[in-house]
Amino acid sequence: MGQVTETFVRDCLPVRDRDGHKGIFGKVHILAGSVGFTGAPIFASHAAVRTGSGLVFLSVPKEIWPVAAGKSGEAMPAPVPAFPVLLDKMNASDAVLIGPGLGRSRKTDVRTLRLVEKVRPPLVLDADGINAVAEHIDVLDTRRGRLTVLTPHDGEFLRLTQGKAIGPDREGTAAAFARRHGCVLVLKGHRTITAFPDGETFVNTTGNPGMAKGGSGDVLAGMILSLLGQGIEPKKAVPGAVWLHGRAGDLAAARLGEYGMTPTDLLEEIPFAIRGVMG
């Protein structure tokens, strides 16, 4: 079992090149959102920006594009284009996230599964991206050799395993799934577990119950996406993002209390979590 400490996370985060520009700090693409779920793409895209991505592109359904455009700030939202154009844009990115608030329909699920098969850069699947894959779990086998990160909570994980109970050995269960399907599994919850296909696992030690609110998972997905898009190796980027997410939550709780803190507060604390590690 790997141990994630401040030193571990500090080593994950390279000092930014003084001669750098937005094009070298990671270009990421997010497919997210649906009617009734307009917050998820905003949380994920803001998290990617706050975690250091140079360029954040956001594809949302045309019905919610005006809302996303008004709230996106530094991220760049656009209506979801035709599939070939969307795939080209994703393959021109350094990392891709699919799923936050995406909703479920046959059309949406089919598009998600086709993207899982064809997207070449590192791919993070969250929320309804996971739910689409859960009913066609064999699609993960088509990505062997390409990085795939799944970020389920317990309910989503049960769907991934067709209802098989997690049991008391969460770490072993997560490791077995990651090994079986050749993916990285982030099993969210108290002491979130990150498991890799080679059997190595990391158990997180940051975070608090105040983070148990809708939107916190979208923030985590955006943070993982950002670090992967910056070219940080997965065994540092994924558990490092999980740790920083929890640290941001701890800073928010210290400032506001666990009852009143929100995912928006998590976003505001990400820079302070990073700065506190890097000194």
N, C-alpha and C positions, 0 to 999 in steps of 0.2 A: 504494500500500500504506500503510495507516494504521500508526502506531507507538504501541504501548501502553507508557507509562512510569508512574512513580509519580505524576507530575503529572496524567496522563490519568486514572488511577484515582481520585485525590483529587477531581478535578472530577466524576467519576461519582457520588460518594457525597454526597448532601446532608446538611447538619447537621440532626440530628433536632429536630423541633419540641418545645420545652420544654413546651408545652401539649398535646402529642400523646397519643394512647392507642392501644391495640392495634388498633383498627379502622381507623386511618389508615396503618398501616405495612405493609399488604399482607396480604390474605387469600388463601391459596393452597391448592390441592387436588391431592393426589397419588394416582394409581391405580397400585398396584405390588404385587409380592410373589406368591409361590405356594409350594406345599409343596416344601421343599428349598431355597428361596431367600427365607428370612425376613430376611436381613441387609440386602438391597438397599433395601427401603422404610424401614428404620430409618436407614441412612446418608443417604438422600435427605432424609428429614424432619428429621433432626438438622441437616443442612447448611443447610436453609432457615431453621431457627430460629437457628442460629449466625450466619447472614448478615443477620439483622435482621427477618425476617418477623414480623408481629404475631400472625397466626393461621395455623396449619398443620393442615389436615385431611388425614387419610390413610385411603384406602379399600383394604382388603386382603381376600382371600378369607376366608370365615368359618372355614375350617380352620386358618388361622394367626393369626386375630385374637387369641386368648389370648396368643400369643407377642409379637405387636406391642404389645398393651396393656401387657405387662409391661416392655417395653423402650423405649417411645416417649417417656417423660419429658414434655416440654412440648408435643409434638405430640399431636393428638387422633385416634386410630385408631378405625375402625368397620368392621364387615363390609360388603362391597360391596352396596349396595342394588339394587333393581330399576332397570332402565335409565332410565326417565323420572325417577326420583328422583335418580339419579347425575348425569344431564345437568343437571337443575335446579341441583343443588349446584355443579357445575362452572361453570355459566353465572353463578352468583352470586358467583364468585371473581374475583380480580384476575389470576390466572394459573394454569395447569394443567400438571401433568407426568404423562405416561403412559409406563409401560414398565419401570422398573427391577425385574428379577426377576419379571416378570409371567408368564413361561412361554408356551408355545405350545399352542393347541388351536383347533379350528375355532370354538368358541363365543367364546373369548377374542379371536381375530383379528377375527371379525365385529363384536364389541362395540367393539373398538379402531377399526376403520374407520368405524363409525357415529359414534363420538365425534369422530374427526378431521373428519368432514363437518359436525357440528352444534355443536361447542364454539365459542363466540364469543370468549372472552378469549384472550390470548397463550397458545400451546400449545407445550410442550417435549416432544419425542419422544425417548426414550432406549431402548437395549437392545431388548427385545421389542416395544416400540412401533414402533421402526424396522423390525424384521423383519416385522411385520404389514404395514406400508406398502410394503415392498420388493416384495411380490408383487402389489401393486395401486397402482403408483406414480402412476397418474392421479388418485388421491384427493387428492393434494396440490394439483391444479389447482382443486379445489372450495374451497380455502382462500385463494385469491388475494384480497388485500385484508384478510386477517386474518393476524396474525403467527404463523408456524410456525418453530420452531427444531428442527433435527435434530442429534444429537450422536453420530455413528457413529465407531467405530474403523475401521481399514482393512478388516477382515473384513466388518463391517456395511455399509461403503460399497460394497464389491464386490457385495454382495447388492442394494443399491439400484440399482446400474448393471448388473445381470444379468451380473456377472463381467467387465466391462470393466476392464482394468488401469488403475491410477492413473497409472503412469508417473513420470518424474523431476520433472515440473512439478506438484507437489501443489497449489500455490497456484492455478495456472490451471485445474486440474481441478475444484477446489472451487468456484472462481468460476463456472465454466461450469454446474455442477450447480445452484448457488443461483439463477443467472439463469434457467435453463431451467424450474425448478419453482417460482419465486417464493417461496423459503424462505431462511432463514438456516441455513447449514451450518457446524457446528463439527467439523472433521475432526481427530480426536484423534490424538496421538502426539507424538514429539519435535518441538518447535516447532509446536504445535497451530495450525491455520489456522481463522479465522472469516471466512466469506464471506457477503456480502449480495447480494440480488437485483439491485442496481444496479451490481454489479461491484467494489465496494470490498471490500478484504480486510485482515485484521489477522493478523500472524504473532506468536505468543507467544514470549517469551524467558525465562519463569520455569519452574521445575519440574526434576525430576531422575529418574533411573532407579528410585529407591526407591519412586516412586509407581506403578510398574508391577505392581500387585497388585489382585486382585478387590475391588471396592468403591470404588476411587478415582473411577471414572466416575460412580457413583451420587452421590458427594459433589458432583462438578462439576454434575450435572444439578440437584441441589437448590439449589446456589448461583445458577445461572442463573435458575431459577424464582423464587428469592427477590428478586433485583434487579429482574426484570421485574414481579413482583407489587407492588413498592414504587413502581411508576410511572416508573422510570428508563428513558429512551429506549433502544431496542434497540442502537443503535450505541455506546452507552456500557455498557449493562448486560451484554451478552453477552461482548465481549472483556474487559471489566473483571472479570467473574466468572472467566473463564479465567485471567487474570493473577493474581488473588487466590488461586485454587486452586493455581497453581504456587508462589506465594510461601508459602502455608501448607505446601506440600510441602518447600520449601527450609528453612523454619524447623524442620520435623520432622526433616529429614535432619541439620541442624546440631546438633540436640539428641540424636538417637538413632542417627544413621548410616543409610545407605541400605538396608542389609540388614535391620535390625530395625524400621524404621518401618512403621506400618500405616495404613489408612484412618481408623481411630479416632484416631490421632495427628493426621491431617489436620484432623479435626473440631475437635480441641482447639486447633489453631494458627490456625484461621480468625479468632477475635477478635483475636489478636495481629497477624495479617497486616493486618487492617483498621485496627487502632489505629496500627500502624507507618506506614501511609499517611496517616492523617488527623492524626497528631500529637497 
